[in-house]
Amino acid sequence: MGLKLSALRKKHESKIQGYSTFCFQNDKFGNYIKGDHETEGGEADLHKYLVSCKKNSGHRQFIPVDTFTLKHLPEGHHDKDLYELIKAIADLTVRIDVKIISPHRAHFWPKTARPYPFSKMSDKRIFRTGSGRVWHVNKFQDGIKLNGNIDSEFQMCSCRKCQDSDTPNNVWWEFGVDTATHVVFDNTEANQTTLRLFFDRDNSPVANIDKVSVYHVNIEYDMCKLKCVTCDANLGNKLMEMWRQYFNIWEKVFDKYCDSRSKHKLNFIVSHPHECCKQVSVGQWNKKHKVDDKTKFTYTTCTCPGSSGAHVYCVGYNEGMWWMYDLVHSGSLKSGINYSGTGYVY
């Protein structure tokens, strides 16, 4: 168990710290709670940074997704549907590689005097990574969505390959990716962003998406929704099937655990800590914090630099407007407790 050291690559690029202090408002007392984002910066000697990680020495609570089994779930939760849901979310989890810091980044977190991550490094080419999750995969032909009534703004595929081609494909796939705004802030950064899909083990074939744009961002809630395009039929059809599987199993798990959610407080995250292949971490949520009409959670579930933007799943909760605001991992408090961005959760 734990992160595989052989997964680490050694490239010589600028290294930036994985933590940067900021805060959010406590719902009961109105006080500010200080915390740190968890974006991993650079690829310089990753072996060194994994071994010397101060947050999770040994990384024993991270389970590589290709070795994750029912036995890794807590006692009393060796449930096949729950296991299948975790695997389905893992299938949709992506590593997000960003190569530039936008000059338009906020200087401070909203309603605070805390510096926004990387705001003092704007307009620099500094490599960093986070995590995200695919959502809503749709197939288009000649600008028309198949099996739906939503048309694309394009008549032909707009991926980078087709943009440079005299014969662009007329069939393509569009899908969203949820992550944190501090991972990808705007289109300046999205234009220099690459997604690595299906990175389940050290030797997984490389499957990248480099046509990425921002669909929606909310700095205060630390939520960013990306729009991605591909005309790779194998990749597009694979993502569509994975999305269908996730949607079907999610409903079963919600129905099964809704009534007991506040008793077991079960929580899990799939992410790419330290830029490595997918890791599953299982823990418990700690508290719910109200932010306007939305919610954010604190939790003990293990995370590390590189986990920012990963989907945060609190078992038994209905993300009632989950197509708008899913919960994503936002950062870590000084106490070691982690916290999510803000979303609609019921």
C-alpha positions as a printed Julia matrix, in Angstrom:
346×3 Matrix{Float64}:
   0.0    0.0     0.0
   0.99   3.64   -0.24
   2.52   5.62   -3.06
   4.87   3.73   -5.34
   8.25   5.37   -5.53
   8.75   3.98   -9.03
   5.92   6.22  -10.2
   8.05   9.31   -9.74
   9.62  11.08  -12.67
  12.66  13.32  -12.39
  12.59  16.35  -14.64
  14.32  19.62  -13.97
  11.79  22.42  -13.81
  11.17  25.18  -11.29
   9.93  23.91   -7.94
   7.34  25.88   -6.0
   5.97  25.06   -2.59
   2.88  22.87   -2.29
   1.32  25.06    0.36
   0.16  28.67    0.58
  -1.83  30.03    3.51
  -5.41  31.25    3.1
  -8.65  30.97    5.06
 -12.42  30.54    5.04
 -15.18  31.76    7.33
 -16.56  29.6    10.11
 -20.35  29.33    9.76
 -21.15  29.47   13.52
 -18.8   32.04   14.99
 -17.86  34.11   11.95
 -14.16  33.53   12.62
 -11.58  32.87    9.94
  -9.88  29.49    9.81
  -6.42  29.49    8.27
  -5.41  26.78    5.85
  -3.17  25.74    2.97
  -3.92  24.83   -0.62
  -2.48  21.57   -1.95
  -1.27  22.18   -5.46
   1.96  20.36   -6.29
   4.5   22.55   -8.06
   7.14  21.43  -10.51
   8.62  18.06  -11.36
  12.1   18.59   -9.95
  13.24  15.47   -8.07
   9.79  14.21   -7.06
  11.38  11.28   -5.23
  12.89  13.76   -2.79
   9.61  15.61   -2.19
   7.58  12.42   -1.72
  10.04  10.94    0.77
  10.42  14.23    2.67
   6.67  15.02    2.68
   5.93  16.55    6.1
   2.19  16.02    5.97
   1.89  12.24    5.43
   5.15  10.51    6.17
   5.15   7.09    4.51
   1.82   7.78    2.76
   0.33   4.6     4.23
  -3.24   5.92    4.0
  -3.02   6.25    0.21
  -4.05   3.1    -1.66
  -3.06   2.76   -5.34
  -6.28   2.44   -7.31
  -5.12  -0.71   -9.12
  -4.73  -2.54   -5.77
  -7.81  -1.09   -4.03
 -10.24  -3.82   -2.86
 -13.32  -4.22   -0.67
 -11.01  -5.02    2.26
  -9.72  -1.45    2.22
 -13.16  -0.12    3.18
 -13.9    0.36    6.91
 -15.37  -2.49    8.9
 -19.12  -2.65    8.35
 -18.8   -1.03    4.91
 -17.51  -3.92    2.81
 -20.25  -3.14    0.36
 -19.95  -3.98   -3.34
 -21.98  -0.96   -4.47
 -19.83   1.44   -2.43
 -16.7   -0.21   -3.8
 -18.01   0.12   -7.37
 -18.78   3.8    -6.8
 -15.23   4.49   -5.64
 -13.87   2.67   -8.67
 -16.24   4.61  -10.95
 -15.07   7.94   -9.55
 -11.48   6.75   -9.88
 -12.08   6.02  -13.58
 -13.16   9.64  -14.06
 -10.32  11.18  -12.02
  -7.67  13.09  -13.98
  -4.33  14.71  -13.26
  -4.26  18.4   -14.2
  -0.95  19.84  -15.39
  -0.8   23.65  -15.66
   2.2   25.4   -17.21
   1.54  29.1   -16.58
   0.24  31.43  -13.88
  -2.26  34.0   -15.12
  -1.52  37.72  -14.61
  -5.23  38.08  -13.77
  -5.1   35.96  -10.62
  -6.73  37.55   -7.59
  -4.32  39.11   -5.09
  -6.38  37.99   -2.07
  -9.01  35.41   -1.26
 -12.47  37.07   -1.34
 -13.47  38.81    1.9
 -10.03  38.24    3.44
  -6.58  39.79    3.57
  -4.96  36.42    2.83
  -2.83  36.21   -0.34
  -4.3   34.14   -3.17
  -2.16  31.15   -4.22
   0.58  32.07   -6.72
  -0.67  35.66   -7.05
   2.88  36.99   -6.66
   4.1   34.69   -9.44
   1.69  35.87  -12.13
   2.59  35.68  -15.8
   5.32  33.12  -15.12
   5.76  29.69  -16.68
   5.85  27.58  -13.54
   4.64  24.0   -13.82
   2.19  22.73  -11.19
  -0.38  19.97  -10.87
  -3.7   19.23   -9.23
  -6.52  16.73   -9.62
 -10.01  16.81  -11.12
 -12.95  14.65  -12.17
 -14.69  14.21  -15.52
 -18.43  14.95  -15.68
 -21.15  15.06  -18.39
 -19.62  13.43  -21.47
 -21.53  14.22  -24.69
 -21.06  13.15  -28.29
 -21.62  15.59  -31.18
 -21.96  15.21  -34.91
 -22.06  18.23  -37.24
 -22.64  20.42  -34.19
 -25.64  18.45  -32.92
 -25.56  16.54  -29.65
 -26.5   12.91  -30.15
 -29.35  11.68  -27.92
 -30.06  15.18  -26.68
 -31.33  18.63  -27.57
 -28.22  20.72  -26.88
 -26.19  21.89  -29.85
 -22.52  22.82  -29.84
 -21.26  26.26  -30.75
 -19.11  24.51  -33.38
 -19.96  22.59  -36.55
 -16.68  20.69  -36.54
 -14.34  19.41  -33.86
 -12.38  22.24  -32.2
  -9.55  20.17  -30.68
  -6.01  21.39  -31.38
  -5.4   18.77  -34.05
  -8.57  19.68  -35.94
  -7.93  23.41  -35.59
  -4.72  22.91  -37.58
  -6.33  20.57  -40.12
  -7.95  21.28  -43.49
 -10.31  18.36  -42.82
 -11.46  18.6   -39.19
 -13.59  15.77  -37.86
 -17.36  16.25  -37.83
 -17.76  13.85  -34.88
 -16.33  14.7   -31.47
 -16.88  14.51  -27.71
 -17.17  17.34  -25.21
 -16.93  16.82  -21.46
 -16.45  18.81  -18.29
 -13.84  18.49  -15.57
 -14.4   19.78  -12.04
 -11.41  21.13  -10.14
 -10.49  24.0    -7.83
 -10.17  27.58   -9.04
  -6.76  27.89   -7.41
  -5.62  25.03   -9.68
  -6.93  26.56  -12.94
  -7.92  30.19  -12.53
  -8.97  31.37  -16.01
  -8.63  30.74  -19.74
  -5.07  32.03  -19.78
  -4.13  29.09  -17.58
  -6.57  26.66  -19.21
  -4.96  27.3   -22.58
  -1.7   25.99  -21.09
  -3.32  23.04  -19.3
  -3.09  19.33  -20.11
  -5.19  16.57  -18.58
  -3.79  13.08  -18.11
  -6.58  10.48  -18.12
  -6.55   6.82  -16.99
  -3.26   7.2   -15.1
  -4.0    4.19  -12.88
  -0.51   2.67  -12.59
   3.09   3.5   -13.32
   3.04   1.97  -16.79
  -0.4    3.22  -17.89
  -0.43   4.39  -21.53
  -0.37   8.17  -21.75
  -3.8    9.59  -22.64
  -3.75  13.38  -22.71
  -6.29  16.09  -23.49
  -4.82  19.48  -24.38
  -7.91  21.31  -25.62
  -9.15  22.87  -22.38
 -11.13  26.03  -21.63
 -12.9   27.47  -18.59
 -16.66  26.95  -18.53
 -17.34  28.47  -15.09
 -15.31  29.69  -12.11
 -16.16  30.92   -8.62
 -13.17  32.17   -6.63
 -14.97  32.39   -3.28
 -16.26  28.8    -3.52
 -12.97  27.57   -5.05
 -14.84  25.88   -7.89
 -13.7   25.69  -11.51
 -15.47  23.83  -14.29
 -13.42  23.11  -17.39
 -14.68  22.25  -20.86
 -12.65  19.7   -22.84
 -12.82  18.48  -26.45
 -11.55  15.36  -28.24
 -12.27  13.57  -31.51
 -10.47  10.41  -30.39
 -13.3    7.88  -30.72
 -11.77   5.31  -28.4
 -11.23   7.89  -25.67
 -14.61   9.57  -26.15
 -16.61   6.33  -26.09
 -14.65   5.07  -23.08
 -15.41   8.24  -21.11
 -19.11   8.07  -22.05
 -19.38   4.53  -20.73
 -17.51   5.44  -17.54
 -19.84   8.39  -16.98
 -22.92   6.17  -17.4
 -21.54   3.64  -14.93
 -20.83   6.35  -12.37
 -24.3    7.87  -12.69
 -26.04   4.51  -12.21
 -24.04   3.37   -9.18
 -24.12   6.8    -7.51
 -27.91   6.63   -7.16
 -27.76   3.17   -5.57
 -25.21   4.25   -2.97
 -27.11   7.42   -2.1
 -30.34   5.48   -1.5
 -28.51   2.92    0.63
 -26.59   5.31    2.9
 -28.75   8.45    3.1
 -30.36   7.59    6.43
 -27.08   6.61    8.14
 -24.78   9.28    6.7
 -24.49  11.32    9.91
 -23.66   8.19   11.9
 -20.8    6.76    9.85
 -19.63  10.09    8.31
 -17.8    8.13    5.63
 -15.76  10.14    3.15
 -13.39   9.25    0.32
 -11.18  11.01   -2.23
  -9.37   9.81   -5.37
  -6.49  12.06   -6.38
  -2.99  12.33   -7.86
  -0.86  13.26   -4.81
   2.69  14.28   -5.68
   1.76  13.93   -9.37
   1.71  10.13   -9.06
  -0.81   7.62  -10.39
  -4.29   7.58   -8.82
  -4.56   6.95   -5.09
  -7.69   6.23   -3.02
  -7.96   7.6     0.51
 -10.84   6.76    2.86
 -11.68   8.64    6.06
 -14.49  10.51    7.75
 -15.92  13.97    7.37
 -15.65  16.06   10.5
 -17.97  19.07   10.28
 -20.25  20.82    7.84
 -19.88  24.58    7.38
 -22.65  26.66    5.82
 -21.56  29.23    3.24
 -24.59  31.19    2.01
 -27.01  28.49    0.82
 -24.19  26.03    0.17
 -21.94  23.76    2.22
 -18.29  22.89    2.71
 -16.9   19.97    4.7
 -13.87  19.33    6.85
 -12.54  15.76    6.92
  -9.73  13.48    8.02
  -9.38  11.76    4.66
  -5.72  11.76    3.6
  -4.54  14.32    1.02
  -1.2   15.73   -0.11
   0.15  18.34   -2.54
  -1.33  17.37   -5.91
  -4.74  16.52   -4.37
  -6.19  20.02   -4.84
  -9.29  19.9    -7.04
 -10.04  16.21   -6.47
 -13.69  15.23   -6.02
 -14.71  14.98   -2.35
 -17.45  12.4    -1.77
 -19.35  12.31    1.53
 -21.24   9.01    1.44
 -25.02   9.32    1.69
 -25.2   12.97    0.66
 -27.09  14.01   -2.41
 -25.17  16.65   -4.32
 -28.59  17.99   -5.23
 -27.29  20.43   -7.82
 -24.15  18.49   -8.5
 -24.05  19.57  -12.12
 -23.34  23.08  -10.81
 -21.23  22.77   -7.66
 -19.62  19.48   -6.77
 -17.37  19.4    -3.74
 -13.67  19.52   -4.58
 -10.65  19.31   -2.29
  -9.49  22.83   -1.44
  -6.81  22.63    1.28
  -5.54  21.64    4.7
  -5.77  23.35    8.1
  -2.86  23.75   10.5
  -4.47  21.08   12.68
  -4.1   18.55    9.88
  -7.84  18.53    9.1
  -8.63  18.93    5.4
 -11.46  20.92    3.84
 -13.42  21.12    0.61
 -14.51  23.95   -1.59
 -18.16  25.02   -1.4
 -21.03  23.21   -3.12
 -24.72  22.34   -3.08
 -25.07  19.29   -0.84
 -28.27  17.91    0.69
